[in-house]
């Protein structure tokens, strides 16, 4: 992959389905379009959008297509009539927003996606001084130190320690000693989401599946032959539901590629634990409202 003021009521909070414990995650109240079916309050809404045109023949991202995907996914997630309405619904002009990205050089968050997010925040009234994108420097970043809201965005990939590099794992740079979370396949990553840096601040999660890594080999746990052009984004207020959905896609790709069941190794148990122990969201597909948009060939879910 290469680069080319709304008051949230208690009812709103419950409707999202992504906050199952007080203080675990800011809820996303769904606006709802005329004639749209009422959301199931027990389910987390996850939007999967794909567009085969987002990558050209050389694998270079078409930024315009990627931005259209982002706008449609966020609008659908919020139940808004258009992208500006959705972003203004999620963020207020007085917010200070940190965009937690991922800079792993083999498969980083696309810079064009980071830029698109900043432009949409600016369109929602955010001042430039109150927005920042960062990964490894978040603890020293002055915007993140005073952030009132976070956007979590990263590519999904298999991972040597945690089984999968996920939205849940993306916040590991908020703690002073990340290595303390590596035991038991990083099962306790959900605890990070209950720290002062993060708790109650995440408004939007974007899991990038443009060219996800489904199998890692070698000292850097990376091989280009084990990525593929899935051309997708997963968007949700619930990081657990988004990660669980992405994990199903990765597992399906592994089974198809190897011609047999090939479980993710180590098992990404931190996703289920974030649900059952830390109450951060829903990992069970029966409790996820999955909305699929766009290109459906080999969708794997």
DAWO-V300672 format. One record per backbone hydrogen bond with DSSP energy under -0.5 kcal/mol. CO is the residue of the C=O (numbers start at 1). NH is the residue of the N-H. Records with the same first field share a line. If there is no record, write none. Layout:
CO=NH + NH
//
This chain:
2=4 + 61
5=7
7=9
9=13
10=14
11=15
12=16
14=17
16=45
18=20
21=24
27=29
33=36
39=41
40=43
44=289
45=237
46=48 + 291
47=49 + 235
48=293
49=233
50=295
51=54
52=55
54=62
56=59
59=2
60=56
61=4 + 63
62=66
63=67
64=68
65=69
66=70
67=71
68=72
69=73
70=74
71=75
72=76
73=77
74=78
75=79 + 80
78=31 + 32
82=86
83=87
84=88
85=89
86=90
87=91
92=95
95=97
96=98 + 148 + 149
97=99 + 132
98=100 + 151
99=101 + 134
100=153
102=109
104=107
110=113 + 114
111=115
112=116
113=117
114=118
115=119
116=120
117=121
118=122
119=123
120=124
121=126
122=125
127=130
128=131
130=97
132=99
134=101
135=138
137=140 + 141
138=141
141=145
142=146
143=146
144=147
149=98
150=203 + 204
151=100 + 153
152=206
154=208
156=213
157=165
159=163
162=164
163=159
164=166
165=157
166=170
168=171
169=172
170=173
171=174
172=175
177=180
178=181
179=182
182=185 + 186
183=186 + 187
184=187
186=189
188=191
189=192 + 193
190=193
191=194
192=195
195=198 + 199
198=201
201=150 + 203
204=152
205=236
206=154 + 208
207=209 + 234
208=156
209=232
210=230 + 231
212=214 + 228
213=158
217=222
218=221
223=226
224=227
226=214 + 215
228=230
231=51
232=209
233=49
234=207
235=47
236=205
237=239
238=242
239=243
240=244
241=245
242=246
243=247
244=248
245=249
246=250
247=251
248=252
249=253
250=254
251=255
252=256
253=257
254=258
255=259 + 260
267=269
268=271 + 272
269=273
270=274
271=275
272=275 + 276
273=277 + 278
274=280
275=279
279=20
284=287
285=288
287=44
288=290
289=46 + 291
290=292
291=48 + 293
293=50
296=299
//
